[in-house]
Amino acid sequence: MKCAVITGGGGGLGRALAQGLQARGWFTALMDLPEGFAGLQAGPRQSLHPCDVTDPAQVRACVADLRAQHPSIDLAVYNAGVTLIAPFAGMDPAAHRRAFEINYWGAVTLAAELLPDLRAARGTHLAITSVAGFAPLKHRTAYAASKHALTGFFASLRAEEAPHGVQVALAAPSFVATNPGAAYGPDGIGRPGAARDGIDAMTPGQAAQAILEGLERRRAFIPVGRVARLSWWLNRLSPGLYARLMVRSVARETS
């Protein structure tokens, strides 16, 4: 049975991806903070691994446990993340760094640990990025920067891992309503999927289905949702127009 490791596995999208993979015959190893596993249980197709992805020692120990339990690790899904909604003026620099620690460095740390495993399995790295990972997004300077970094890292890793038979895919959802109405901290950091200005909201199940279908078709980049697809093409064909629309949107909010 193939094994997939999913960070942020206790969240809405992580759970939906696990369910979708299990329905396709996979075993899923979910990594998350201990409190993220509320209501979840291990089972014949699922194991739970409490782990803070910003702690390299915890990541290393978790991967060692996974290797002891599974003959191969075939898929790594880098899904753990937070959002940060705040204008750059007055932003807490510690919050900016925290967004990078989770969204970017958490994925990079795990990817480094799993490189030999995915090479041995000729497996796949799947990074869950965002529309903010390829285009500007209002009041998300730090969040967009962390997702741009994630996109750049995995897009570049693709060329390095191709000779080893390893696939690298990026999925960019627009807005997945995983935590509607959830509160934000005073620094602007919140759980993903809680934004009140999200449009074209998808359920976690809808997003997971689109991501897994793209993965099965071996797509290198998977825009998830109508807004993501439109933003991708508009930003590629006319980045100036996309930027003007974004500035206009910000102006309406601040006027």
Buried (B, 14 or more C-beta within 10 A) or exposed (E): EBBBBBBBBBBBBBBBBBBBBBEEEBBBBBBBBEEBBEEBEEEEBBBBBBBBBBBBEBBBBBBEEBBEEBEBBBBBBBBBBBBBBBBEEEBBEEBBEBBBBBBBBBBBBBBEBBBEBBBBBEBBBBBBBBBBBBBBBBBBBBBBBBBBBBBBBBBEBBEEBEEEEBBBBBBBBBBBBBBEEBEBEEBBBBBBBBBEEBEEBBBBBBBBBBBBEBBEEEBEBBBBBEBBBBBBEBBEEEEEEBEEBBEEBBEEEEE
